Amino acid sequence: MGAFKIFIVEDDPLYGEMLKYHLSLNPDNEVYKFDTGLECLKNLHLAPSLISLDFSLPDISGFDVIKKVKAFNSDIPVVVVSGQEDVATAVRLLKDGA
């Protein structure tokens, strides 16, 4: 079995690097960090095992990223990490596959 590939999509440099560092401590993990949703989408061919997605990105909404990831491969789990407090947004994210 190959490495467990984790994509981190986070525009906050400090948080993104901290998350990448901690996840990289497990030698079975292969961790990639992207600052934008479009960077993540351009690299889906690398077949991530999991995507950690910031909802608020500078280039594309979290809704659009999830929709495109699920269209590419509906089996890729997407975990949304955000300070989002709107319950309707959280419910929509869950319905979209997060």
DSSP file (Angstrom, degrees, kcal/mol; ACC not computed):
  #  RESIDUE AA STRUCTURE BP1 BP2  ACC     N-H-->O    O-->H-N    N-H-->O    O-->H-N    TCO  KAPPA ALPHA  PHI   PSI    X-CA   Y-CA   Z-CA
    1    1 A M              0   0    0      0, 0.0     3,-0.1     0, 0.0     0, 0.0   0.000 360.0 360.0 360.0 137.7    0.0    0.0    0.0
    2    2 A G        -     0   0    0      1,-0.2    26,-0.0     3,-0.0     3,-0.0  -0.024 360.0 -60.9 -79.6-174.2    1.3    3.5   -0.9
    3    3 A A        -     0   0    0      1,-0.1     2,-0.9    26,-0.1    26,-0.2  -0.260  49.2-111.3 -65.9 153.9    1.5    6.6    1.2
    4    4 A F  E     -a   29   0A   0     24,-2.9    26,-2.4    -3,-0.1     2,-0.5  -0.815  38.2-148.0 -86.2 107.5   -1.6    8.2    2.6
    5    5 A K  E     -a   30   0A   0     -2,-0.9    44,-2.8    42,-0.3    45,-1.5  -0.686  15.6-171.4 -88.4 122.2   -1.7   11.4    0.6
    6    6 A I  E     -ab  31  50A   0     24,-2.5    26,-2.9    -2,-0.5     2,-0.5  -0.955   8.6-157.8-116.1 126.5   -3.1   14.4    2.4
    7    7 A F  E     -ab  32  51A   0     43,-2.6    45,-3.3    -2,-0.5     2,-0.5  -0.897   5.0-163.0 -99.5 128.0   -3.9   17.7    0.6
    8    8 A I  E     -ab  33  52A   0     24,-3.0    26,-3.4    -2,-0.5     2,-0.7  -0.962   3.0-170.1-108.3 122.3   -4.0   20.8    2.8
    9    9 A V  E     +ab  34  53A   0     43,-3.1    45,-2.4    -2,-0.5     2,-0.3  -0.912  29.6 141.1-114.5 102.9   -5.8   23.7    1.2
   10   10 A E        -     0   0    0     24,-2.3    47,-0.1    -2,-0.7    -2,-0.1  -0.983  40.6-164.8-150.7 127.0   -5.2   26.7    3.4
   11   11 A D  S    S+     0   0    0     -2,-0.3     3,-0.1    45,-0.3    24,-0.1   0.547  72.6  90.9 -92.4  -7.1   -4.5   30.4    2.7
   12   12 A D     >  -     0   0    0      1,-0.2     4,-2.9     2,-0.0     5,-0.2  -0.796  67.2-157.3 -86.6 109.0   -3.3   31.2    6.3
   13   13 A P  H  > S+     0   0    0      0, 0.0     4,-2.3     0, 0.0     5,-0.2   0.878  86.6  47.5 -58.5 -42.6    0.5   30.5    6.0
   14   14 A L  H  > S+     0   0    0      2,-0.2     4,-2.3     1,-0.2     5,-0.2   0.952 116.3  42.3 -65.0 -50.2    1.1   29.9    9.7
   15   15 A Y  H  > S+     0   0    0      1,-0.2     4,-2.7     2,-0.2     5,-0.2   0.917 114.5  52.1 -63.8 -42.7   -1.8   27.5   10.2
   16   16 A G  H  X S+     0   0    0     -4,-2.9     4,-2.4     1,-0.2    -1,-0.2   0.914 112.1  44.7 -60.5 -44.5   -1.1   25.7    6.9
   17   17 A E  H  X S+     0   0    0     -4,-2.3     4,-2.6    -5,-0.2    -1,-0.2   0.877 112.6  51.9 -68.4 -37.3    2.5   25.1    7.8
   18   18 A M  H  X S+     0   0    0     -4,-2.3     4,-2.4    -5,-0.2     5,-0.2   0.937 112.3  45.6 -63.4 -46.0    1.7   24.0   11.3
   19   19 A L  H  X S+     0   0    0     -4,-2.7     4,-2.4     1,-0.2     5,-0.2   0.919 113.5  49.6 -63.4 -43.6   -0.9   21.5   10.0
   20   20 A K  H  X S+     0   0    0     -4,-2.4     4,-2.0    -5,-0.2    -2,-0.2   0.919 110.7  50.7 -60.7 -44.3    1.5   20.2    7.4
   21   21 A Y  H  X S+     0   0    0     -4,-2.6     4,-0.7     1,-0.2    -2,-0.2   0.948 112.6  44.9 -58.9 -50.8    4.3   19.8   10.0
   22   22 A H  H >< S+     0   0    0     -4,-2.4     3,-0.8     1,-0.2     4,-0.3   0.897 114.8  47.0 -65.2 -40.7    2.1   17.8   12.4
   23   23 A L  H >< S+     0   0    0     -4,-2.4     3,-0.9     1,-0.2    -1,-0.2   0.818 107.2  58.8 -70.4 -28.6    0.6   15.6    9.7
   24   24 A S  H 3< S+     0   0    0     -4,-2.0    -1,-0.2    -5,-0.2    -2,-0.2   0.626  84.5  80.5 -74.7 -13.1    4.1   15.0    8.2
   25   25 A L  T << S+     0   0    0     -3,-0.8    -1,-0.2    -4,-0.7    -2,-0.2   0.795  78.2  77.4 -63.8 -26.8    5.3   13.5   11.5
   26   26 A N  S X  S-     0   0    0     -3,-0.9     3,-2.1    -4,-0.3    -1,-0.0  -0.767  79.1-149.3 -83.0 116.8    3.6   10.3   10.6
   27   27 A P  T 3  S+     0   0    0      0, 0.0    -1,-0.1     0, 0.0    -2,-0.1   0.662  93.6  64.3 -64.5 -14.2    6.0    8.7    8.0
   28   28 A D  T 3  S+     0   0    0    -25,-0.1   -24,-2.9     2,-0.0     2,-0.4   0.627  88.7  88.0 -81.1 -12.9    3.1    7.0    6.2
   29   29 A N  E <   -a    4   0A   0     -3,-2.1     2,-0.6    -6,-0.2   -24,-0.2  -0.694  57.1-164.7 -92.1 137.9    1.7   10.4    5.3
   30   30 A E  E     -a    5   0A   0    -26,-2.4   -24,-2.5    -2,-0.4     2,-0.5  -0.967  22.4-162.6-115.8 109.5    2.7   12.3    2.1
   31   31 A V  E     -a    6   0A   0     -2,-0.6     2,-0.4   -26,-0.2   -24,-0.2  -0.821  14.0-174.8-109.1 130.6    1.5   15.9    2.7
   32   32 A Y  E     -a    7   0A   0    -26,-2.9   -24,-3.0    -2,-0.5     2,-0.5  -0.961  10.1-155.5-118.3 136.6    0.9   18.6    0.1
   33   33 A K  E     -a    8   0A   0     -2,-0.4     2,-0.4   -26,-0.2   -24,-0.2  -0.955   9.6-174.5-116.9 131.9    0.0   22.2    0.9
   34   34 A F  E     -a    9   0A   0    -26,-3.4   -24,-2.3    -2,-0.5    -2,-0.0  -0.969  19.8-155.7-124.0 139.3   -1.8   24.5   -1.5
   35   35 A D  S    S+     0   0    0     -2,-0.4     2,-0.3   -26,-0.2    -1,-0.1   0.636  80.0  37.7 -86.1 -15.6   -2.6   28.2   -0.9
   36   36 A T  S  > S-     0   0    0     21,-0.1     4,-1.5     1,-0.1     5,-0.1  -0.919  76.4-122.7-135.0 159.4   -5.5   28.2   -3.3
   37   37 A G  H  > S+     0   0    0     -2,-0.3     4,-2.5     1,-0.2     5,-0.2   0.871 111.9  56.8 -66.3 -37.4   -8.4   26.0   -4.3
   38   38 A L  H  > S+     0   0    0      1,-0.2     4,-2.2     2,-0.2    -1,-0.2   0.873 103.2  53.8 -65.0 -36.4   -7.3   26.1   -8.0
   39   39 A E  H  > S+     0   0    0      2,-0.2     4,-0.7     1,-0.2    -1,-0.2   0.925 110.0  48.7 -60.8 -43.5   -3.8   24.8   -7.0
   40   40 A C  H >< S+     0   0    0     -4,-1.5     3,-1.3     1,-0.2    -2,-0.2   0.947 111.0  49.0 -59.8 -49.5   -5.5   21.9   -5.3
   41   41 A L  H >< S+     0   0    0     -4,-2.5     3,-1.1     1,-0.3    -1,-0.2   0.850 106.1  56.8 -62.4 -35.0   -7.8   21.1   -8.2
   42   42 A K  H 3< S+     0   0    0     -4,-2.2    -1,-0.3     1,-0.2     3,-0.3   0.689 110.0  47.0 -68.3 -17.3   -4.9   21.2  -10.7
   43   43 A N  T X< S+     0   0    0     -3,-1.3     3,-2.2    -4,-0.7    -1,-0.2   0.247  72.2 108.9-110.8  12.7   -3.2   18.5   -8.6
   44   44 A L  G X   +     0   0    0     -3,-1.1     3,-2.3     1,-0.3    -1,-0.2   0.761  65.9  76.2 -60.0 -23.4   -6.1   16.0   -8.1
   45   45 A H  G 3  S+     0   0    0      1,-0.3    -1,-0.3    -3,-0.3    -2,-0.1   0.687  79.7  71.8 -61.5 -16.0   -4.3   13.7  -10.6
   46   46 A L  G <  S-     0   0    0     -3,-2.2    -1,-0.3     1,-0.0    -2,-0.2   0.513 107.0-128.4 -77.1  -3.4   -1.9   12.9   -7.6
   47   47 A A    <   -     0   0    0     -3,-2.3   -42,-0.3    -4,-0.1    -2,-0.1   0.974  24.0-149.6  59.0  67.9   -4.9   11.0   -6.1
   48   48 A P        -     0   0    0      0, 0.0   -42,-0.2     0, 0.0     3,-0.1  -0.346  12.1-150.4 -65.8 148.2   -5.2   12.4   -2.6
   49   49 A S  S    S+     0   0    0    -44,-2.8     2,-0.3     1,-0.3   -43,-0.2   0.709  82.6   4.9 -84.8 -24.3   -6.5   10.1    0.2
   50   50 A L  E     -b    6   0A   0    -45,-1.5   -43,-2.6    26,-0.1     2,-0.5  -0.979  63.2-148.8-159.4 144.6   -7.9   13.1    2.1
   51   51 A I  E     -bc   7  78A   0     26,-2.3    28,-3.2    -2,-0.3     2,-0.7  -0.987   2.8-159.8-123.1 125.4   -8.4   16.8    1.6
   52   52 A S  E     -bc   8  79A   0    -45,-3.3   -43,-3.1    -2,-0.5     2,-0.5  -0.923  25.2-166.5 -98.1 116.2   -8.4   19.3    4.4
   53   53 A L  E     -bc   9  80A   0     26,-3.3    28,-2.9    -2,-0.7     2,-0.4  -0.913  22.2-144.5-119.0 124.7  -10.1   22.4    3.0
   54   54 A D  E     - c   0  81A   0    -45,-2.4    28,-0.2    -2,-0.5     3,-0.1  -0.703  17.0-146.4 -75.6 132.6  -10.3   25.9    4.3
   55   55 A F  S    S+     0   0    0     26,-0.8     7,-1.3    -2,-0.4     2,-0.9   0.896  84.9  60.0 -70.7 -39.5  -13.8   27.2    3.4
   56   56 A S        +     0   0    0      5,-0.1   -45,-0.3     6,-0.1    -1,-0.2  -0.779  69.8 162.8 -97.8 101.1  -12.7   30.8    2.8
   57   57 A L        -     0   0    0     -2,-0.9   -21,-0.1     3,-0.4     5,-0.1  -0.802  44.4-123.3-115.3 157.7  -10.1   30.9    0.0
   58   58 A P  S    S+     0   0    0      0, 0.0     3,-0.1     0, 0.0   -22,-0.1   0.719 104.0  30.0 -73.3 -20.1   -9.0   33.9   -2.0
   59   59 A D  S    S+     0   0    0      1,-0.3     2,-0.3     2,-0.0   -23,-0.1   0.752 123.2  12.0-113.8 -28.3   -9.7   32.4   -5.4
   60   60 A I  S    S-     0   0    0      3,-0.0    -3,-0.4     4,-0.0    -1,-0.3  -0.993  76.4-103.2-153.9 146.9  -12.7   30.0   -5.3
   61   61 A S     >  -     0   0    0     -2,-0.3     4,-2.1     1,-0.1     5,-0.2  -0.349  27.5-119.0 -75.1 155.4  -15.3   29.1   -2.7
   62   62 A G  H  > S+     0   0    0     -7,-1.3     4,-2.5     1,-0.2     5,-0.2   0.848 115.3  59.4 -58.7 -34.6  -15.2   26.0   -0.6
   63   63 A F  H  > S+     0   0    0      1,-0.2     4,-2.3     2,-0.2    -1,-0.2   0.928 106.5  46.2 -59.0 -45.6  -18.5   25.0   -2.2
   64   64 A D  H  > S+     0   0    0      2,-0.2     4,-2.3     1,-0.2    -2,-0.2   0.881 110.9  51.9 -67.5 -38.2  -16.9   25.0   -5.7
   65   65 A V  H  X S+     0   0    0     -4,-2.1     4,-2.7     2,-0.2     5,-0.2   0.949 111.5  46.6 -62.6 -47.8  -13.8   23.1   -4.6
   66   66 A I  H  X S+     0   0    0     -4,-2.5     4,-2.9     1,-0.2     5,-0.3   0.929 111.4  52.0 -60.3 -44.8  -15.9   20.3   -3.0
   67   67 A K  H  X S+     0   0    0     -4,-2.3     4,-1.7     1,-0.2    -1,-0.2   0.912 113.6  43.5 -58.3 -44.1  -18.2   20.2   -6.1
   68   68 A K  H  X S+     0   0    0     -4,-2.3     4,-1.8     2,-0.2    -1,-0.2   0.869 113.5  50.8 -72.5 -37.2  -15.1   19.8   -8.4
   69   69 A V  H  X S+     0   0    0     -4,-2.7     4,-2.9    -5,-0.2    -2,-0.2   0.946 112.1  47.1 -63.3 -47.0  -13.4   17.3   -6.2
   70   70 A K  H  < S+     0   0    0     -4,-2.9     4,-0.2     1,-0.2    -2,-0.2   0.827 110.5  52.5 -66.6 -31.5  -16.5   15.1   -6.0
   71   71 A A  H  < S+     0   0    0     -4,-1.7    -1,-0.2    -5,-0.3     3,-0.2   0.852 112.6  46.0 -69.4 -33.8  -17.0   15.3   -9.8
   72   72 A F  H  < S-     0   0    0     -4,-1.8     2,-0.2     1,-0.3    -2,-0.2   0.936 142.1 -13.0 -72.0 -48.3  -13.3   14.2  -10.2
   73   73 A N    ><  -     0   0    0     -4,-2.9     3,-1.6    -5,-0.1    -1,-0.3  -0.774  56.5-160.8-159.2 106.6  -13.6   11.4   -7.6
   74   74 A S  T 3  S+     0   0    0      1,-0.3    -4,-0.1    -2,-0.2    -3,-0.1   0.607  87.9  67.6 -68.1 -10.9  -16.6   11.1   -5.3
   75   75 A D  T 3  S+     0   0    0     -5,-0.1    -1,-0.3     2,-0.1    -5,-0.1   0.542  71.4 104.9 -87.3  -7.1  -14.6    8.8   -2.9
   76   76 A I  S <  S-     0   0    0     -3,-1.6     2,-0.2    -7,-0.2   -26,-0.1  -0.644  71.8-133.0 -76.9 117.5  -12.1   11.5   -1.8
   77   77 A P        -     0   0    0      0, 0.0   -26,-2.3     0, 0.0     2,-0.5  -0.496  19.0-160.3 -70.2 137.5  -13.0   12.6    1.7
   78   78 A V  E     -c   51   0A   0     19,-0.5     2,-0.6    -2,-0.2   -26,-0.2  -0.981   4.8-166.1-122.5 121.0  -13.1   16.3    2.2
   79   79 A V  E     -c   52   0A   0    -28,-3.2   -26,-3.3    -2,-0.5     2,-0.5  -0.931  13.7-146.3-106.3 120.9  -12.8   17.8    5.7
   80   80 A V  E     -c   53   0A   0     -2,-0.6     2,-0.6    18,-0.3   -26,-0.2  -0.773  12.7-170.0 -92.2 125.2  -13.7   21.5    5.9
   81   81 A V  E     +c   54   0A   0    -28,-2.9   -26,-0.8    -2,-0.5     2,-0.3  -0.962  29.7 131.2-115.1 116.3  -11.8   23.5    8.4
   82   82 A S        -     0   0    0     -2,-0.6   -28,-0.0   -28,-0.2    -2,-0.0  -0.995  65.7-122.3-161.2 157.9  -13.1   27.0    9.0
   83   83 A G        +     0   0    0     -2,-0.3     2,-0.1   -27,-0.0   -29,-0.0   0.175  62.5 147.0 -86.4  16.7  -14.2   29.6   11.4
   84   84 A Q        +     0   0    0      1,-0.1    -2,-0.1     2,-0.0   -29,-0.0  -0.313  25.5 178.5 -58.5 128.1  -17.6   29.5    9.7
   85   85 A E        +     0   0    0     -2,-0.1     2,-0.6     5,-0.0    -1,-0.1   0.463  45.2 108.5-110.6  -4.4  -20.5   30.1   12.1
   86   86 A D     >  -     0   0    0      1,-0.2     4,-2.0     2,-0.0     3,-0.2  -0.651  54.1-158.6 -80.9 116.6  -23.4   30.0    9.7
   87   87 A V  H  > S+     0   0    0     -2,-0.6     4,-2.7     1,-0.2     5,-0.2   0.878  91.3  56.6 -63.0 -39.2  -25.4   26.8   10.3
   88   88 A A  H  > S+     0   0    0      1,-0.2     4,-2.4     2,-0.2    -1,-0.2   0.889 107.1  49.6 -61.2 -38.6  -26.9   26.9    6.8
   89   89 A T  H  > S+     0   0    0      2,-0.2     4,-2.5    -3,-0.2    -1,-0.2   0.924 110.6  49.8 -64.9 -44.1  -23.4   27.0    5.3
   90   90 A A  H  X S+     0   0    0     -4,-2.0     4,-2.0     1,-0.2    -2,-0.2   0.914 111.5  48.7 -61.0 -43.1  -22.4   24.0    7.4
   91   91 A V  H  X S+     0   0    0     -4,-2.7     4,-2.4     1,-0.2    -1,-0.2   0.917 111.1  49.9 -63.9 -43.1  -25.5   22.0    6.4
   92   92 A R  H  X S+     0   0    0     -4,-2.4     4,-2.2     1,-0.2    -2,-0.2   0.910 108.4  53.1 -62.6 -41.4  -24.9   22.8    2.7
   93   93 A L  H  X>S+     0   0    0     -4,-2.5     5,-2.6     1,-0.2     4,-0.5   0.910 109.5  48.7 -59.7 -42.2  -21.3   21.7    2.9
   94   94 A L  H ><5S+     0   0    0     -4,-2.0     3,-1.0     1,-0.2    -1,-0.2   0.912 111.1  49.6 -64.4 -42.0  -22.4   18.4    4.4
   95   95 A K  H 3<5S+     0   0    0     -4,-2.4    -1,-0.2     1,-0.2    -2,-0.2   0.835 107.3  56.1 -64.6 -31.9  -24.9   17.9    1.7
   96   96 A D  H 3<5S-     0   0    0     -4,-2.2    -1,-0.2    -5,-0.2    -2,-0.2   0.553 131.4 -89.6 -79.2  -7.3  -22.3   18.7   -0.9
   97   97 A G  T <<5       0   0    0     -3,-1.0   -19,-0.5    -4,-0.5    -3,-0.2   0.495 360.0 360.0 117.6   3.3  -20.1   15.9    0.4
   98   98 A A      <       0   0    0     -5,-2.6   -18,-0.3    -6,-0.2    -4,-0.2   0.502 360.0 360.0 -72.5 360.0  -17.9   17.4    3.1
